Every structure is written in structure tokens, then in C-alpha cells.
Amino acid sequence: MIVALFSIVSPGNAFLSFVNFRNILLDAASLSLLAVGMTFVVIARQIDLSVGSVLIFSSVVASQTCVAIAGTTQEVAAGVYPQLALGLAAGAAAGLLSGAAWGYVNGVLVARANIPSFVVTLGSLACALGLAQIISGGVNVRYVPLEVQSWFGGRVVLGLPAVVWLAGAIAVIFGIVLAGTRFGHHVYAIGSDEEAARRVGIDTVRVKISVFVWMGVLAGVAGLVDVARFTTTSLGGHATDNLAAIAAVVIGGGSLFGGRGTVLGTMVGIFIPAVLQNGFIINGVQPFWQSVIIGVLLVAAVGLDQLQRARSSGR
């Protein structure tokens, strides 16, 4: 319905062009990485509000590591990177490890210290963003090699950006893990009834920590994608990524009460905010309305979920 509406009101059928749909896929790629991880978190009856800040922190660590190793200060300022390959590899590893580290901290505090995930990740949201600003001096990292964009961030493969192929491959892998492995079944079991899962021998602590670690890793991947696309960090961006990721899961059929959701459903839910943002831009509508509509959709989806649960329990 949203696509049909924008197709009618968009000037010159700009919305229906292949280039525009490719742009929608590209814009949705980073969010899809966060939303796939959030699917596991929500199904396990948890929440992670820190994903946007962890993305930023990972991108800062990755960028600074890459620049520091690729060459001296004078060399990188002149656009010369004698250790380019090593710098890129080290930066990517640092970004992924930093994301995993934040996920591990969140998971341990939730699973072992029994602190509600809302509180833990709200604190991580502030800490990760603050540390990213401290490390970078409050400015976006400069002198990131342009090769990250030409080699990957801006590369097109078979008509679609390489970033889209990466996001799609990760969604398929994690979808298979969730639907067809023991770990995925344990995530569903914990979200449905954690005490019952514990009684049948599931290591609920390990599973919950693993869920948050993988969420952190995917936030790290999203941070690398962000740097690869724009060859810089984005300290002022991603403020609403947590809301958008949660909304995608819930709109796609997931439940904030745990035990329900699929990666496929989340992927469908992702394109609602992506299409809205794109349609607003084409039609000259302020993009700030996107946050308003996502918030309304999230509340409506949760309300519908509660209504369905109430009907089911009344039977």
C-alpha cells in the first residue's frame, strides 16, 4: 500500500525507477544488519537500546585503527597508505571485536547480574556514544582510505551494491540458524518460558549472552558498512536506529513479550521505514516525519500483539 501510494504521488514516476529501488535496498542494508540481530534479542524476551551507539563506537575504533596502521600521520594526511591492506584488515577486526565486546558486557550484566536488559542497554547506549566521542575528540574520523569505498562500499555487483549482497547473505545465514539449529530453538524456548527452558537443561545464561554478543557483532558489521559507504564516521547519526530495528522486528511479526518472530518477517518489516524515508525525500516531505510514523507503527504493532494474546488466553 505504501509503495502504491508513493508511486501515484511521486513526480515523474521517480519512485518506481530501478535506481530508486536500488537506493532503498542500499539504505535498508545497514538497518537490516541491526534488525537481524535484534530479532534474536526480542525473541529471547530481551531488548537492546544500544545498537546505534555500538555501531558508532565500532566505526570509530575501526577507522582510527585503520588510519593508525595504514601509515604515519603525515602519510595518511597526504593520502598515502603504505600499509593499506594491513590497516584495512586490522580496522575491520577491531570494529568487529569492539562490537562483540559491548555485546558481551550487555549479555553478562543481563544474564549473570540479572539486571533488566532495558536498563543495561540504556546505560550502554550512553557509554558507547560517550566513549566514541572521547576517542575521536568529538569529530568524525578523517583520512579513511578511499579504497574502502571503491573496493566495497560503492561497488556494484550484478546490478546491486555489494553492501546489499552482504546484508542479504547475513540475513539468510542467521535465518537458517534461528529456524533450523539447536541454538535457534533454545532462543525461542527461553523467550516462551525461561524457567521451563532451564528445567529441561538449556543453559539459559549462555544462550542469552550469545544473543547479545551476536547483536554486538552485527552492530560492528553495520559500523564497518557505514565507514565503507561514506569513508568517515557518523557521530551525529544513528540516534533512532534502535527504534527502527525494534520496529522492524515487531512489524514483521515478532513479539516484545518473546517467543515469536522470524528473520524473514523482520526483513519485510525493515522496508516499511526504508520506503517511507525514500518516499518522503522524493516528495519533498521533511524526513523527521519518518520517526513519528515509525513510533506510531511500533505502538500499533505492540497493541495488536497484546490484543491477540488476550484473545488467545481467553480461549
Secondary structure, DSSP 4 states (H G I P E B T S, - for coil): -HHHHHHHHSGGGGGGSHHHHHHHHHHHHHHHHHHHHHHHHHHTT-----HHHHHHHHHHHHHHHHHHHHS-HHHHHTT--TTHHHHHHHHHHHHHHHHHHHHHHHHHHHHTS---HHHHHHHHHHHHHHHHHHHHTTSPPP---THHIIIIIT-EETTEEHHHHHHHHHHHHHHHHHHHSHHHHHHHHHHH-HHHHHHTT--HHHHHHHHHHHHHHHHHHHHHHHHHHHSS--TT--TTHHHHHHHHHHHTT--TTSS---HHHHHHHHHHHHHHHHHHHHTT--THHHHHHHHHHHHHHHHHHHHHHHHHHH-
